[in-house]
C-alpha cells in the first residue's frame, strides 16, 4: 500500500491554472492550457495541454471534473542571470548567493530574451531547478535592423531586427538600431518602443 498523499498536496482538476505543476506517474507536468468542458450529456471534464518539465514534450490529456491529482511542490526563487556560455545560463540566488546553471531546454524559447543582470523566477522541485519564468514583457535594445524611413508607417508591415541578446524578432518599419523596445516573451511579439 502506498502511503496516502497529504491532502494539502492534492489539487482538483477544477482548480487548474496555467503554470500549475502536477505529478503523474512520477513525472512532473506543467499545465500550459486548459479548458473546462460541460457537455449536454455525460459528466463535465477538463481538457488540458501539459508540458513535461524534464523533457519539454507536450501532451494533451483529459481529466474528469473534480479529479484529484498530486500537486508538485514547486519552490519559486528569484534569481539573477549572471551570464550564459556553452554550459548554459548561469544564475545567482539573490538571498543565498548560490549559483545555478540552467540548460536552455529548461527555459525554452524565452531564453532568447535573457540578458545579464535580468531577474527571473526559477522553479525548484526537490532542490533541483525544473524551469524558469521570465517576466511577460522585457525591454531590450535593437542592435541591427534596416534603418527606418521618415513617414514609413505602412500599417502591419514589419522587418526583422536583432536584439542585444541575439534574439531575432519582427518589428515595425519605423524601429531603428539603438531603439529600446518592449517584447512579449511568450510569443516574441513587438509591443512598443520605450522612450
C-alpha positions as CSV (number, residue, x, y, z in Angstrom):
1,X,0.0,0.0,0.0
2,X,1.3,3.4,-0.9
3,X,1.0,6.0,1.9
4,X,-1.9,8.3,1.2
5,X,-0.8,11.6,-0.2
6,X,-1.1,14.5,2.1
7,X,-4.3,16.3,1.2
8,X,-2.5,19.7,1.1
9,X,-0.5,18.4,-1.9
10,X,-3.6,17.4,-3.9
11,X,-5.3,19.7,-6.4
12,X,-8.6,19.2,-8.1
13,X,-8.8,19.4,-11.9
14,X,-11.4,22.1,-11.4
15,X,-8.6,24.3,-9.9
16,X,-6.2,24.0,-12.8
17,X,-4.5,27.2,-13.9
18,X,-1.7,27.8,-16.4
19,X,1.6,27.2,-14.7
20,X,0.3,24.6,-12.1
21,X,2.7,21.7,-11.9
22,X,1.2,18.2,-11.2
23,X,2.8,14.8,-10.7
24,X,1.6,11.9,-13.0
25,X,3.3,8.5,-12.7
26,X,6.3,10.1,-11.0
27,X,6.8,12.7,-13.8
28,X,6.3,16.4,-13.4
29,X,3.9,18.1,-15.8
30,X,3.0,21.8,-16.0
31,X,-0.4,22.9,-17.2
32,X,0.1,25.2,-20.2
33,X,-3.6,25.2,-21.5
34,X,-6.8,24.1,-20.0
35,X,-10.5,24.1,-21.0
36,X,-13.4,23.2,-18.8
37,X,-16.0,21.3,-20.9
38,X,-19.6,20.7,-19.7
39,X,-21.2,18.6,-22.4
40,X,-25.0,18.5,-22.6
41,X,-25.0,14.8,-21.7
42,X,-22.5,13.0,-19.5
43,X,-20.1,14.4,-17.0
44,X,-18.0,17.6,-17.2
45,X,-14.3,17.2,-17.9
46,X,-11.2,19.3,-18.2
47,X,-9.2,19.2,-21.4
48,X,-5.5,20.1,-20.9
49,X,-2.2,20.5,-22.6
50,X,0.6,19.5,-20.3
51,X,4.3,20.1,-20.7
52,X,6.8,17.5,-19.3
53,X,9.1,19.6,-17.1
54,X,12.1,17.4,-17.8
55,X,11.8,16.6,-21.5
56,X,9.8,19.7,-22.6
57,X,7.4,17.3,-24.5
58,X,3.8,18.4,-24.6
59,X,0.7,16.1,-24.4
60,X,-3.0,16.6,-24.4
61,X,-4.8,14.9,-21.6
62,X,-8.4,14.9,-20.3
63,X,-9.3,14.7,-16.7
64,X,-12.7,14.2,-15.1
65,X,-14.1,17.4,-13.5
66,X,-13.1,17.3,-9.8
67,X,-10.5,14.6,-10.3
68,X,-7.8,14.8,-7.6
69,X,-4.2,14.9,-8.6
70,X,-0.9,15.3,-6.8
71,X,0.3,18.8,-6.9
72,X,4.1,19.1,-7.2
73,X,5.6,21.3,-4.5
74,X,7.5,23.9,-6.5
75,X,9.6,26.4,-4.9
76,X,10.0,29.7,-6.7
77,X,13.2,31.6,-6.1
78,X,14.1,35.0,-7.6
79,X,17.5,34.7,-9.3
80,X,19.6,37.0,-11.3
81,X,21.2,36.0,-14.6
82,X,24.9,36.4,-14.4
83,X,25.9,35.3,-18.0
84,X,25.4,32.5,-20.5
85,X,28.0,30.3,-22.2
86,X,28.3,26.8,-23.7
87,X,27.4,25.2,-20.4
88,X,24.1,27.1,-20.1
89,X,22.6,30.1,-18.4
90,X,24.2,30.9,-15.0
91,X,22.0,32.4,-12.3
92,X,22.6,33.5,-8.7
93,X,20.1,33.3,-5.9
94,X,19.8,36.9,-4.6
95,X,19.4,35.7,-1.0
96,X,21.7,32.7,-0.6
97,X,24.2,33.8,-3.4
98,X,24.1,30.1,-4.5
99,X,24.8,29.7,-8.3
100,X,22.7,27.6,-10.5
101,X,23.2,26.7,-14.2
102,X,20.1,26.1,-16.3
103,X,20.1,24.4,-19.7
104,X,18.3,26.2,-22.5
105,X,15.8,23.4,-22.7
106,X,14.6,24.1,-19.2
107,X,13.9,27.8,-20.1
108,X,12.6,27.2,-23.6
109,X,12.4,29.8,-26.4
110,X,12.1,32.8,-24.0
111,X,15.8,32.1,-23.2
112,X,16.5,34.3,-26.3
113,X,15.4,37.3,-24.3
114,X,17.6,36.7,-21.2
115,X,20.2,39.3,-20.6
116,X,22.9,39.6,-18.0
117,X,21.6,41.1,-14.7
118,X,18.0,40.2,-15.5
119,X,15.9,38.9,-12.6
120,X,13.6,35.9,-13.2
121,X,11.8,33.3,-11.1
122,X,13.5,29.9,-11.2
123,X,11.3,26.9,-10.1
124,X,12.8,24.2,-8.0
125,X,11.4,20.8,-7.1
126,X,13.2,18.7,-4.5
127,X,16.1,21.1,-4.7
128,X,16.6,20.8,-8.5
129,X,15.8,23.6,-10.9
130,X,13.0,22.5,-13.2
131,X,12.1,25.6,-15.1
132,X,12.3,29.4,-15.3
133,X,9.7,32.1,-15.7
134,X,10.7,35.3,-17.5
135,X,8.6,38.4,-17.0
136,X,5.8,38.5,-19.6
137,X,7.5,41.6,-21.1
138,X,11.1,42.6,-21.4
139,X,12.8,45.7,-22.7
140,X,15.8,45.2,-25.0
141,X,17.9,47.3,-27.3
142,X,17.8,46.7,-31.1
143,X,21.4,46.2,-32.4
144,X,20.7,45.5,-36.0
145,X,17.8,46.3,-38.4
146,X,17.4,48.1,-41.7
147,X,17.1,51.8,-40.9
148,X,13.5,53.1,-40.7
149,X,12.3,55.8,-43.1
150,X,10.5,59.0,-42.0
151,X,6.9,58.7,-42.6
152,X,7.2,55.0,-43.2
153,X,4.2,53.9,-41.2
154,X,2.8,51.2,-43.5
155,X,0.3,49.5,-41.3
156,X,1.2,46.0,-40.4
157,X,4.5,46.0,-42.4
158,X,7.4,44.6,-40.4
159,X,11.1,43.8,-40.8
160,X,13.5,41.5,-38.9
161,X,15.5,43.1,-36.0
162,X,18.3,41.6,-34.0
163,X,18.3,42.4,-30.2
164,X,21.1,42.8,-27.8
165,X,20.6,39.2,-26.6
166,X,21.0,37.9,-30.1
167,X,17.2,37.2,-30.5
168,X,15.6,37.9,-33.8
169,X,12.1,39.4,-33.8
170,X,9.8,41.2,-36.2
171,X,9.4,44.9,-35.6
172,X,7.5,47.8,-37.4
173,X,9.4,49.6,-40.1
174,X,10.0,52.8,-38.1
175,X,12.1,51.0,-35.5
176,X,15.8,51.9,-35.7
177,X,19.1,50.4,-34.4
178,X,19.6,51.7,-30.9
179,X,15.9,51.8,-30.0
180,X,14.8,50.1,-26.9
181,X,11.7,48.1,-27.5
182,X,9.3,46.0,-25.3
183,X,8.8,42.4,-26.4
184,X,6.3,39.8,-25.2
185,X,8.5,36.8,-24.1
186,X,5.7,34.3,-24.7
187,X,5.0,34.9,-28.4
188,X,8.0,37.2,-29.4
189,X,5.6,39.9,-30.2
190,X,6.7,43.6,-30.5
191,X,4.7,45.7,-28.1
192,X,6.1,49.1,-28.4
193,X,9.1,51.4,-28.2
194,X,10.4,52.5,-24.8
195,X,11.1,56.2,-24.8
